[in-house]
Amino acid sequence: MRISAPFVSVSVATSFLLALAVSEAEAQTPNLQGIWQAVNTAAWDIEDHSGSLGIPAGQGVVDGGAIPYQPWALLQKQENFTNRATADPLASCAMPGVPRITYMPYPFQILQFDDRILILYEYVHATRTIYMNGSDHPDGHIDFWMGDSRGRWEGETLVVDVIHFNDQTWFDRAGNFHSEALHVVERYTPRGPNHIDYEVTIEDPNVFTRPWTMRMPLYRRQEPNVQLLEYECYAYAEEDLAKDK
Amino acid sequence: MQKKIWQKINRVGAIGMIALLGAMPVELYAQQAWEPPRTVDGHPDLQGYWDGGPANASHSIEDGCCDVVHARMQSRTPDRLGLLEPLIIDPPDGRIPYQEWAEVKRTQLLYDMETPTELGHIDPEDRCLLLGAPRSNYRGDLEIRQTKDFIVILYEWAHAYRVIPMDGRAHVGETISMYNGDSRGRWEGDTLVVEARNFNDQVWLDSHGSFYSDKLRVVERWELVEGDAIRYEATIEDPNVFTRPWTLAFTMGRIGGDDYEFFEEACWEGVTNKHRLAAGRLAVEAGERQLHTHEEESQ
């Protein structure tokens, strides 16, 4: 097939424009770098709850109010709630999993690179590498506490797909839980320089009747000298925990 | 007199010639000198995955690892025993310059670790504590990432990390102490220099009870060198514990290919120490105390 010269030049021009558009899009990739923190009570209970000793009252962060538990799972959640003082994985200072780590009352730092995004959490020095190179999750199942994170940009939104969880973590202190079939999709959308809209969809056919969503803002820490320090939960509790562990 | 002047001129000339001769190869060498890969900011690009220092060093930075029992457990061949290369380059004898009282305490810990009756007798590594600088760097593999304002070091072991601000900010207040300390970095030419302080006194430099106090100061020098390697040097100062500053150094090699990834290495979540403490207490009650030693190796 003979290609006419004008067609070639048009197609060259088009790919040039496309390349420009792509590099512009890359240049416009939102900059999420900095130190962020949630300011809410989801770490204690992601659903509506009254105040009690040491626990601030709070309105739920779950879309539609209630978590759509399967009947057996709702009973399990209630049992977890009753035993939460010792049954909560955080009582023994385990890693909180995703998304609970995001709304712990501790700061975290986001650093962006071409092929990955790092999120470093102050709480028990948990870390996540979100691979942005188009790679797939590794074959599994793998029992990770923090799951395996693969991300992509959808316009202004960082979308992170997380699987390969163990069944040991909870969503909050109130006993809301999942199985190892948990599939989390996080969406980080900047709303101005100092806020991120954080939306999380939770899917776990073993425990819930349908996928459900929670959402909350994340706030940029404003102190000029702010930095991550340490919260080494198990080191502080080691003396007590070593009696049984 | 004339002779003396001539001698002087001669000497100056000779020095000049030597300097010229000396300078020429240096200049030629400089033209061919290896150039490190650089980031967009123009600094050496240290990014990627690196092996964590010489084998066995984390067991003892003076003697390496291990006794024959450990060697059998880990199927080590005899050539894998001991320190495979010296770690401490100053003082020249390769030993930590402990003050007298500190040497006594360290020896005590070498007994206590065989029959631990309290957590402080157990190697901080076995308790999953953050190991600070410099120990983290010879404990296992590490990953370095650089932005304009930060250098981040991720350690696969126990998902430890360090964030090193490069923006010249001051250290945190003196009363804040941390397992990993508080690090500040700067570039001195092509060398990354990191000053770390604000440590607590809970961590050892190795499994041999090589302790320090919260007055510890560490200056690390990270230099990318030819052969895809990092030359690492740490000068360690603690007026409460050591007689003088001392230095350890080693070279890290690059590991992993393009798709290499660290996996989550949960540590605390799987650790148990209560049985070790129970056994230690029983042994002490029975009067069974023994020094942790590698003496059998030389037999």
Interface residues (C-beta under 8 A of the other chain):
Chain A: Q33 C93 A94 M95 Q109 L111 Q112 F113 R116 L118 L120 V124 H125 A126 T127 T129 Y131 S135 P138 I142 F144 W145 M146 Q168 N225 Q227 L228 L229 E230 E232 Y234 A235 E238 E239 A242 K243 D244 K245
Chain B: L119 R127 C128 L129 L130 R145 T147 F150 V152 L154 A158 H159 A160 Y161 V163 P165 R169 A170 V172 I176 M178 Y179 N180 Q202 D259 E261 F262 F263 E264 A266 W268 E269 V271 T272 N273 K274 L277
